[in-house]
Amino acid sequence: MAWKIGMAAGLALACGIASANVFASESKQFSGVAAYYSTDYRGPTASGKPYDPNKFTCAHRTLPFGTRVRVTDPRSRRSVTVTVNDRGPFTKGRMIDLSLAAAKALRMTDRGLIKVTAAVQ
């Protein structure tokens, strides 16, 4: 009888862990509005590294520094992979700030703000 109870508890735990992993993988994708750093911006990032407009980096409010994110413009289907090294954006309604290099690769510099989808790699 104890074996059956242990087996049931183990199975319930395994199912709970499996469903949590499915939920976690679903939460790694998000969408919203992207902006990019000003061409005049020079200075440090929240990670302590200097901002380099030629690197593929981004600012996100909560993702850990060093997280790689695939950002896609659904309209053009262009995408870039960027690394989180800063905090922000701090403007309501925006989800991510991209470096100038990433913005140029997405060809968004003429549009300014674009809707994107993003996935943690």
C-alpha positions as CSV (number, residue, x, y, z in Angstrom):
1,M,0.0,0.0,0.0
2,A,2.8,2.4,0.9
3,W,4.4,1.6,-2.5
4,K,1.1,2.7,-4.3
5,I,1.0,6.0,-2.3
6,G,4.7,6.7,-3.1
7,M,4.1,5.9,-6.8
8,A,1.1,8.2,-6.9
9,A,2.9,11.0,-5.2
10,G,5.9,10.7,-7.5
11,L,3.6,10.6,-10.6
12,A,1.8,13.7,-9.4
13,L,5.1,15.5,-8.7
14,A,6.4,14.5,-12.2
15,C,3.3,15.8,-13.9
16,G,3.5,19.0,-12.0
17,I,7.1,19.6,-13.0
18,A,6.3,18.7,-16.6
19,S,3.4,21.2,-16.8
20,A,5.6,23.9,-15.1
21,N,8.2,23.3,-17.8
22,V,5.6,23.7,-20.5
23,F,4.4,26.9,-18.9
24,A,8.0,28.2,-18.6
25,S,8.8,27.6,-22.3
26,E,5.6,29.3,-23.3
27,S,6.5,32.4,-21.3
28,K,9.8,32.7,-23.1
29,Q,8.0,34.3,-26.1
30,F,6.5,37.7,-26.0
31,S,5.5,40.6,-28.3
32,G,5.2,44.3,-28.1
33,V,6.7,47.6,-29.3
34,A,10.5,48.0,-29.9
35,A,12.4,51.2,-30.1
36,Y,16.2,51.8,-30.5
37,Y,18.8,53.9,-28.9
38,S,19.4,57.4,-30.2
39,T,22.3,57.7,-32.6
40,D,23.8,60.3,-30.2
41,Y,23.7,58.1,-27.1
42,R,27.0,57.3,-25.5
43,G,27.5,56.0,-22.0
44,P,27.3,53.0,-19.7
45,T,24.6,50.4,-19.6
46,A,23.0,49.0,-16.5
47,S,25.3,45.9,-16.7
48,G,28.3,48.2,-16.4
49,K,29.5,47.8,-19.9
50,P,29.7,50.8,-22.2
51,Y,27.0,51.0,-24.9
52,D,28.4,50.1,-28.3
53,P,26.1,51.0,-31.2
54,N,27.9,48.4,-33.4
55,K,27.0,45.4,-31.2
56,F,23.7,43.5,-31.2
57,T,22.4,44.3,-27.7
58,C,19.2,45.4,-26.1
59,A,17.6,46.8,-22.9
60,H,14.8,44.8,-21.2
61,R,13.1,45.5,-17.9
62,T,13.4,42.0,-16.3
63,L,15.4,39.5,-18.4
64,P,18.8,38.7,-16.8
65,F,21.9,40.3,-18.3
66,G,23.5,38.0,-20.9
67,T,20.1,36.6,-22.0
68,R,20.0,36.1,-25.8
69,V,16.7,37.1,-27.4
70,R,15.6,36.6,-31.0
71,V,13.7,39.7,-32.1
72,T,11.5,39.4,-35.3
73,D,9.7,42.1,-37.2
74,P,6.6,40.2,-38.4
75,R,5.9,42.7,-41.1
76,S,9.3,42.2,-42.9
77,R,10.1,38.8,-41.3
78,R,13.6,40.1,-40.6
79,S,15.1,39.0,-37.3
80,V,18.2,39.6,-35.1
81,T,19.6,38.0,-32.0
82,V,20.5,40.4,-29.3
83,T,22.0,40.1,-25.9
84,V,20.4,41.9,-22.9
85,N,22.9,44.3,-21.3
86,D,20.8,47.2,-20.1
87,R,17.5,48.0,-18.3
88,G,14.6,49.7,-19.9
89,P,12.7,50.8,-21.8
90,F,11.2,53.2,-19.3
91,T,8.6,54.6,-21.7
92,K,5.1,53.1,-21.2
93,G,4.0,50.8,-24.0
94,R,7.5,49.8,-25.1
95,M,8.9,46.3,-24.5
96,I,12.5,46.4,-25.7
97,D,15.1,48.9,-26.7
98,L,17.5,47.8,-29.5
99,S,21.0,48.9,-30.2
100,L,21.6,50.9,-33.4
101,A,23.2,47.9,-35.1
102,A,20.2,45.7,-34.4
103,A,17.8,48.4,-35.5
104,K,19.6,48.8,-38.8
105,A,19.6,45.0,-39.4
106,L,15.8,45.1,-38.9
107,R,15.6,48.1,-41.1
108,M,13.5,50.0,-38.6
109,T,15.5,53.2,-38.3
110,D,13.1,54.9,-40.8
111,R,10.1,53.8,-38.8
112,G,11.3,54.4,-35.3
113,L,8.9,52.2,-33.4
114,I,7.8,48.8,-34.6
115,K,5.8,45.9,-33.3
116,V,8.0,42.8,-32.8
117,T,7.8,39.3,-31.5
118,A,10.7,38.0,-29.3
119,A,11.8,34.7,-28.1
120,V,14.4,33.9,-25.4
121,Q,17.1,31.6,-27.0
